[in-house]
Amino acid sequence: MAKTKTTFFCQNCGSQYSKWQGQCTSCKEWNTIAEEVIQKAEKVTWEVGEAKKAVSSRSRVAKPLKISEINSSAEARMNTQNGELNRVLGGGLVPGSLTLLGGEPGIGKSTLMLQIALQLPYKTLYVSGEESATQIKMRAERIHPDSENCYILTETKTQNIFRNIAEMEPDIVVIDSIQTLHTDYIESSAGSISQIRETTTELIKFAKETATPVILIGHITKDGNIAGPKILEHMVDTVLQFEGDRNHIYRILRANKNRFGSTNELGIYEMQGSGLREVANPSEILISKNEEDLSGTAIASTLEGMRPLMIEIQALVSTAVYGTPQRSATGYNAKRLNMILAVLEKRAGFKLGAKDVFLNVTGGISVDDPAIDLAVVAAVLSSNVDIAIDKRMCFAAEIGLAGEVRPVTRVDQRILEAEKLGFETIIISKYCKLPKETYGIQIVKVAKVHDVVKHLFA
Ligand SMILES: [Zn+2]
């Protein structure tokens, strides 16, 4: 019997140490280093008999190719039958790729993956270490009860999973979740760094050798990291994040890393009793359909990836009751809000220094696009004077520190989206170059932030 071998891993970044220490030298986190047993068990070969033959017959051996011989257009993608997921992936699943789907517990990762697995036109193996087969069946009945291609396996040991894979030869494998897997080769508990690293390595080997795409579900810790190791994010090809406020009914799917496509695309789903519905025209849901004129709201024309999106910004400006005024922003950078308030004070003469300012992007999404700045200004000013902005007006411009209204990228697309949704006026920067002379919407060009006011409350 071999001596038990242990080593120390940082539970945050996965760095390895020979002895315990208080702070991780590589990621600087405190108290994240824990001891793990890494003694290798008796070498068990999982590829036994027929199973081994089955797997090796499917493996591909790569040959060196001249760059001119490589066919770039014919990169085969597997259509997932889910438009939003296809777009975020960059056109579908790449054979042999490893995709990690991360998100907070309870956000609906399993629901999304099960729903996609049930609708796939490929033979799919859904491995669950989280729920029993009966629980999954109950959930499947609400979504898509008559799938012929999806097989459910409740198992957490990779050796057993590979045995099943070798027998049934699935086209796609889904693992729910990576934190429940364990391999016989390592003795530490499931979810520990060494288990996650080892089981992921086994899955990568399987995916690359058989050209089978594998999708891993991973939980995210409170501070937004995939639970346990950052290392997992480095190992996989694509990291998808599923997010959204649990109290909201909308969910956003975005790629944080994508070896096979852009990371700018966004997928939007609506949580329903029967599963997650794809939202094809997100602008309609992100704008509230209030009939009354409400002060403090403004509509911004933004871009998420290639897709234009109309979003509603809400602001509440009120006199500060306590000494220091409060400023808070949901879905928008709080530092940027402070900057805009300072610009309004200094360049346009609005006295907001003694006011509380709260800002909210509706729909529970968060936006980085600087083109929403002008809508933020409009919402703040509207709330400050308590006069509503015309609902048929929208905004697309960035605000500079000198109080100038700056042009934004692809303004043409933003204008067309506003036009399509029936807006009558859009306010943009004076310095925007437009490809067309006329649009079906009135375009107001402004140069400075204080010029905006006269257009707001005409
Ligand atoms: Zn670390």
Boltz pocket constraint, residues with backbone or C-beta under 6 A from the ligand:
constraints:
  - pocket:
      binder: B
      contacts: [[A, 10], [A, 11], [A, 12], [A, 13], [A, 14], [A, 15], [A, 24], [A, 25], [A, 26], [A, 27], [A, 28], [A, 29], [A, 32]]
      max_distance: 6.0
